[in-house]
Amino acid sequence: MEVIDLLFSLTPKTKKEDLFDRERELKDLEKLLETYPIVVITGLRRVGKSSLVKVFLNKSDLLHITVDGRRLYETSGGNISSHHLTRFLGEELSRISKSQKLLNVLKRVRGITVSGTSIELNPKEFSLSDLLEKLNETAKRRKKKIVIFFDEAQYLRYYGSRGGNDLLALFAYCYDNFENVRFIISGSEVGVLHDFLKLEDYSSPLHGRGIGFLTVRPFTFDQSVDFLMEGFREVGEKINFDVEEIVREIDGIVGYLVLFGVKYLEKKKKDEALKEVFHAVKALFEKEMEELRKRSERYPFILRQIARGINTWSALKNIFRAKGDFIGDSRLYSLLETLEKMSFIEKTQSGYRIVDPVFERILRE
């Protein structure tokens, strides 16, 4: 069965009327962009980060360019060069250049040729910093912001020969010089925070700069129930099971809820649909754990302990010592803080907890 309805769609949302109950996050993103040159969108995989940003940009009157890191990675064969980025930007500029005022701006950028409404970029002459300078001037005259959205930004660590550092240097330059240019960066927390932005690395061009963070959190229990009920109403599907039971199993991560809805409509069996969701999440989880393990074996160890109830700083410190790992206090704090930033865990009054209940269940196995 082909599912084309608004809520039970596996592709990111682009229109506000299709986005379910994210009013607060949309307002928060608007405020952050007013303050910070760079805003990083964090949150669990499939929680709806891309949908949030796409809807925000499409409903705003801000000039914006979207760079899909995954598409760049795939079309480049895993080795993204300035040529690949330039070609991609040419496509994006053609999309947004319907305004004659913008065409006039682009004519003044080195390496860009404008013929009618057709745009061509010469990779050997084109300068991204020159483009951003001209766009910044235009945005300043209009008293607006220009937004560059890097989605799936973890793949940008494959840009150039220095692991994306050339792009980070460009971000830092724009941060310091172009007051009307804004960057939104989103993607896998492990890849974005560790491998691309490298915010904890003193040698990173962005180290020490003020950056805005917006965490897209899972839906509450009630929101999740409403989401599933509305999704089934949209397709005219009458269900004979307790939706609350499903939400207790998979919580409020919108991607899981959508996948359950799609699989239920396909199989018409609640338990089969749930099994499909857990199978997909387990594969995703194993990939995430492998990515974490590459950075430090301590990350998956900490997550397993928290899932088993060893969830305070002192208890974690003791269990590290018990296995002969005399980790320093500052290092343990840093590991826990990073796991929080990556939305794997959160700190509560009773200790740390795993944010994603499906991940927690898999960790306990």
PLY file of the C-alpha trace (Angstrom):
ply
format ascii 1.0
element vertex 365
property float x
property float y
property float z
element edge 364
property int vertex1
property int vertex2
end_header
0.00 0.00 0.00
1.38 3.39 -0.97
1.11 5.88 1.86
0.97 9.45 0.62
-0.78 11.11 3.54
0.69 13.96 5.50
1.60 12.41 8.84
2.41 8.84 7.82
5.00 9.88 5.25
8.60 8.71 5.48
9.99 11.83 3.81
10.72 15.08 5.72
7.90 17.60 5.92
8.22 20.89 4.04
4.93 22.69 4.78
3.79 24.00 8.14
0.36 22.39 7.87
2.06 19.00 7.57
4.24 19.46 10.67
2.64 18.11 13.81
2.83 20.20 17.00
6.24 21.90 16.75
5.16 25.51 17.36
7.53 26.04 20.28
10.54 24.70 18.38
9.77 26.91 15.37
9.67 29.98 17.60
12.88 28.93 19.40
14.69 28.50 16.08
13.62 31.97 14.98
14.96 33.51 18.21
18.27 31.63 17.99
18.85 32.81 14.43
18.36 36.39 15.57
21.18 35.97 18.09
23.68 33.40 16.79
25.51 33.26 13.45
25.59 29.45 13.77
22.74 27.32 15.10
23.18 23.58 15.60
20.04 21.43 15.64
20.49 18.40 17.87
18.22 15.52 18.72
17.88 11.79 18.30
17.84 10.30 14.85
14.39 10.40 13.24
13.05 12.87 15.79
12.20 15.37 13.05
15.16 17.78 12.82
15.18 18.10 9.04
11.41 18.55 8.88
11.55 21.32 11.47
14.18 23.33 9.60
12.65 22.79 6.16
9.25 23.96 7.38
10.78 26.96 9.17
12.70 28.10 6.08
9.79 27.56 3.71
7.36 29.53 5.87
9.80 32.40 6.44
10.68 35.15 3.99
14.38 34.52 4.53
16.58 33.87 1.53
17.96 30.39 2.09
20.14 27.75 0.51
20.06 24.09 1.54
23.11 21.84 1.21
22.35 18.13 1.65
25.55 16.53 2.94
24.36 12.99 2.25
23.58 13.77 -1.38
26.97 15.44 -1.79
28.66 12.38 -0.28
26.79 9.94 -2.51
27.30 11.87 -5.77
30.99 12.38 -5.02
31.66 8.73 -4.24
32.63 9.59 -0.67
35.26 12.20 -1.48
33.61 15.63 -1.64
35.62 18.23 -3.53
35.05 21.93 -4.16
33.89 20.91 -7.65
31.06 18.78 -6.20
30.02 21.53 -3.78
30.12 24.15 -6.52
27.91 22.07 -8.83
25.43 21.50 -6.02
25.32 25.21 -5.17
24.72 26.00 -8.83
21.56 23.89 -8.71
20.40 25.58 -5.52
21.08 29.08 -6.84
19.12 28.28 -10.00
16.23 27.27 -7.77
16.16 30.49 -5.75
17.24 32.96 -8.44
13.80 33.77 -9.81
14.16 37.22 -8.27
15.81 39.61 -10.75
17.47 41.35 -7.81
19.23 38.12 -6.88
20.30 37.54 -10.48
21.93 40.96 -10.46
23.76 40.02 -7.26
24.98 36.73 -8.72
26.37 38.51 -11.80
28.86 40.24 -9.51
30.21 36.99 -8.04
33.46 35.70 -9.49
32.99 32.41 -11.31
29.23 32.77 -11.87
27.79 33.35 -15.33
24.17 34.46 -15.65
22.37 34.14 -18.96
18.70 35.04 -18.70
17.59 32.94 -15.75
20.25 30.30 -16.35
23.18 30.11 -13.92
26.53 28.42 -14.47
29.37 28.13 -11.96
33.00 27.70 -12.92
34.63 25.64 -10.13
38.08 27.00 -10.97
37.02 30.63 -10.49
34.05 30.42 -8.12
34.61 31.54 -4.52
32.06 30.58 -1.87
33.27 33.36 0.41
32.75 35.87 -2.43
29.18 34.58 -2.92
28.44 34.87 0.80
29.91 38.37 0.90
27.58 39.52 -1.90
24.58 37.78 -0.34
25.42 39.35 3.02
25.44 42.81 1.41
22.06 42.12 -0.21
20.56 40.78 3.02
21.88 43.81 4.91
20.25 46.23 2.47
16.95 44.35 2.81
17.38 44.16 6.60
17.03 40.38 6.38
19.18 37.33 7.02
20.51 34.84 4.50
20.44 31.28 5.84
22.64 28.41 4.67
21.23 25.10 5.92
23.67 22.18 6.02
21.57 19.05 6.48
23.18 15.67 7.22
26.28 17.73 7.99
28.26 14.76 9.34
29.08 13.88 5.73
30.93 17.19 5.31
33.86 15.72 7.21
34.66 14.15 3.82
35.02 17.58 2.22
38.49 18.36 0.94
41.73 16.94 2.22
41.45 18.29 5.77
38.32 16.62 7.05
36.03 19.58 6.42
38.33 22.11 8.10
38.18 24.37 5.06
34.43 24.72 5.56
34.87 25.33 9.30
37.35 28.09 8.50
34.76 29.61 6.15
32.10 29.42 8.89
34.48 31.17 11.30
35.26 33.87 8.74
31.57 34.50 8.09
30.91 34.47 11.84
33.40 37.31 12.29
32.66 39.35 9.18
29.17 38.77 7.73
26.57 39.84 10.26
23.59 38.93 8.06
24.72 35.38 7.17
23.38 32.55 9.31
24.25 28.86 9.25
21.97 26.07 10.43
23.74 22.75 10.91
21.96 19.48 11.54
22.58 15.76 11.26
23.77 12.77 13.25
25.03 14.04 16.62
28.02 11.70 16.63
29.17 12.81 13.21
28.29 16.50 13.47
29.57 17.26 16.96
32.63 14.99 16.94
33.82 14.63 13.38
32.76 17.81 11.63
32.31 20.76 13.98
34.89 19.45 16.50
33.69 21.97 19.04
35.74 20.41 21.84
38.94 20.52 19.78
41.08 23.55 20.62
42.41 23.55 17.06
38.94 23.78 15.51
38.28 27.14 13.81
34.95 27.30 15.69
36.33 26.55 19.15
35.33 29.21 21.68
32.71 30.88 19.49
29.17 31.27 20.77
26.91 28.80 19.01
23.17 28.37 19.45
21.82 24.91 20.16
18.27 23.73 19.64
17.37 20.23 20.79
14.38 18.68 19.05
12.90 16.38 21.66
10.56 13.41 21.23
6.84 14.06 21.53
5.25 13.74 24.95
3.05 10.72 25.62
-0.12 12.66 24.86
1.35 14.22 21.71
2.40 10.78 20.49
-1.06 9.33 21.04
-2.63 12.28 19.22
-0.13 11.91 16.37
-0.98 8.26 15.76
-4.72 8.85 16.08
-4.58 11.76 13.62
-2.44 9.74 11.22
-4.96 6.91 11.14
-7.84 9.39 10.79
-6.18 10.92 7.74
-6.23 7.60 5.88
-9.65 6.60 7.20
-8.22 3.60 9.02
-10.31 2.21 11.86
-8.07 0.52 14.43
-8.99 -2.05 17.04
-6.00 -1.75 19.38
-4.91 0.57 22.18
-2.71 3.32 20.72
-1.38 4.12 24.20
0.13 0.62 24.34
2.11 1.39 21.17
3.37 4.69 22.54
4.54 2.98 25.74
6.63 0.67 23.56
8.23 3.16 21.17
7.80 6.53 22.93
7.59 9.82 21.08
10.22 9.72 18.36
8.26 10.80 15.32
10.20 8.58 12.91
9.27 5.48 14.91
5.63 6.54 15.11
5.51 7.15 11.36
7.19 3.82 10.63
4.70 2.02 12.86
1.82 3.72 11.06
3.22 2.82 7.64
3.89 -0.80 8.61
0.50 -1.23 10.25
-1.27 0.06 7.14
0.80 -2.39 5.12
0.43 -5.50 7.32
-2.76 -4.76 9.29
-1.16 -6.46 12.29
-0.07 -4.42 15.30
2.54 -6.89 16.58
4.09 -7.33 13.14
4.32 -3.58 12.71
5.99 -3.20 16.11
8.47 -5.95 15.25
9.40 -4.09 12.06
10.01 -0.90 14.04
12.28 -2.64 16.55
14.18 -4.36 13.76
14.84 -1.03 12.02
15.83 0.69 15.26
18.19 -2.10 16.27
20.07 -1.80 12.99
20.28 1.96 13.49
21.40 1.50 17.08
24.21 -0.87 16.13
25.48 1.64 13.60
25.41 4.43 16.19
27.26 2.30 18.73
29.95 1.51 16.18
30.38 5.21 15.46
30.68 5.93 19.19
33.11 3.07 19.70
35.45 4.57 17.11
35.78 7.65 19.33
36.06 5.82 22.64
35.09 2.41 24.02
33.99 4.28 27.11
30.91 5.72 25.38
29.05 2.42 24.81
30.21 1.22 28.24
28.65 4.26 29.93
25.41 3.83 28.00
25.12 0.17 28.97
25.66 0.99 32.64
23.07 3.78 32.65
20.55 1.47 30.95
21.15 -1.04 33.78
20.56 1.54 36.50
24.14 2.59 37.28
23.24 6.15 36.50
25.01 8.62 38.81
28.43 10.16 38.35
29.86 8.50 41.45
28.40 5.08 40.58
29.85 5.30 37.08
33.24 6.37 38.45
33.23 3.36 40.79
32.37 0.85 38.09
35.14 2.19 35.88
37.56 1.68 38.76
36.19 -1.81 39.43
37.16 -2.86 35.92
40.61 -1.30 36.23
39.93 1.87 34.26
41.04 4.78 36.47
39.31 7.49 34.47
39.90 11.08 35.56
37.06 13.18 36.95
37.21 15.77 34.16
37.26 13.08 31.49
34.16 11.36 32.88
32.36 14.70 33.08
33.36 15.40 29.47
32.09 12.02 28.23
28.76 12.44 29.98
28.38 16.00 28.74
29.05 14.88 25.17
26.49 12.07 25.43
24.00 14.68 26.65
24.78 16.97 23.71
24.30 14.03 21.36
20.88 13.41 22.99
21.70 9.87 24.05
21.20 10.67 27.73
19.73 13.37 29.92
20.36 14.31 33.52
17.48 14.04 35.97
17.20 14.51 39.74
17.64 10.76 40.23
20.57 10.43 37.82
21.19 10.01 34.12
18.69 8.22 31.89
18.67 6.96 28.30
16.44 9.29 26.27
15.32 6.74 23.69
13.40 3.88 25.39
13.91 1.57 22.41
17.68 2.10 22.61
17.46 1.50 26.35
15.68 -1.79 25.81
18.32 -2.90 23.30
21.13 -1.84 25.67
19.70 -4.03 28.41
19.63 -7.11 26.21
0 1
1 2
2 3
3 4
4 5
5 6
6 7
7 8
8 9
9 10
10 11
11 12
12 13
13 14
14 15
15 16
16 17
17 18
18 19
19 20
20 21
21 22
22 23
23 24
24 25
25 26
26 27
27 28
28 29
29 30
30 31
31 32
32 33
33 34
34 35
35 36
36 37
37 38
38 39
39 40
40 41
41 42
42 43
43 44
44 45
45 46
46 47
47 48
48 49
49 50
50 51
51 52
52 53
53 54
54 55
55 56
56 57
57 58
58 59
59 60
60 61
61 62
62 63
63 64
64 65
65 66
66 67
67 68
68 69
69 70
70 71
71 72
72 73
73 74
74 75
75 76
76 77
77 78
78 79
79 80
80 81
81 82
82 83
83 84
84 85
85 86
86 87
87 88
88 89
89 90
90 91
91 92
92 93
93 94
94 95
95 96
96 97
97 98
98 99
99 100
100 101
101 102
102 103
103 104
104 105
105 106
106 107
107 108
108 109
109 110
110 111
111 112
112 113
113 114
114 115
115 116
116 117
117 118
118 119
119 120
120 121
121 122
122 123
123 124
124 125
125 126
126 127
127 128
128 129
129 130
130 131
131 132
132 133
133 134
134 135
135 136
136 137
137 138
138 139
139 140
140 141
141 142
142 143
143 144
144 145
145 146
146 147
147 148
148 149
149 150
150 151
151 152
152 153
153 154
154 155
155 156
156 157
157 158
158 159
159 160
160 161
161 162
162 163
163 164
164 165
165 166
166 167
167 168
168 169
169 170
170 171
171 172
172 173
173 174
174 175
175 176
176 177
177 178
178 179
179 180
180 181
181 182
182 183
183 184
184 185
185 186
186 187
187 188
188 189
189 190
190 191
191 192
192 193
193 194
194 195
195 196
196 197
197 198
198 199
199 200
200 201
201 202
202 203
203 204
204 205
205 206
206 207
207 208
208 209
209 210
210 211
211 212
212 213
213 214
214 215
215 216
216 217
217 218
218 219
219 220
220 221
221 222
222 223
223 224
224 225
225 226
226 227
227 228
228 229
229 230
230 231
231 232
232 233
233 234
234 235
235 236
236 237
237 238
238 239
239 240
240 241
241 242
242 243
243 244
244 245
245 246
246 247
247 248
248 249
249 250
250 251
251 252
252 253
253 254
254 255
255 256
256 257
257 258
258 259
259 260
260 261
261 262
262 263
263 264
264 265
265 266
266 267
267 268
268 269
269 270
270 271
271 272
272 273
273 274
274 275
275 276
276 277
277 278
278 279
279 280
280 281
281 282
282 283
283 284
284 285
285 286
286 287
287 288
288 289
289 290
290 291
291 292
292 293
293 294
294 295
295 296
296 297
297 298
298 299
299 300
300 301
301 302
302 303
303 304
304 305
305 306
306 307
307 308
308 309
309 310
310 311
311 312
312 313
313 314
314 315
315 316
316 317
317 318
318 319
319 320
320 321
321 322
322 323
323 324
324 325
325 326
326 327
327 328
328 329
329 330
330 331
331 332
332 333
333 334
334 335
335 336
336 337
337 338
338 339
339 340
340 341
341 342
342 343
343 344
344 345
345 346
346 347
347 348
348 349
349 350
350 351
351 352
352 353
353 354
354 355
355 356
356 357
357 358
358 359
359 360
360 361
361 362
362 363
363 364
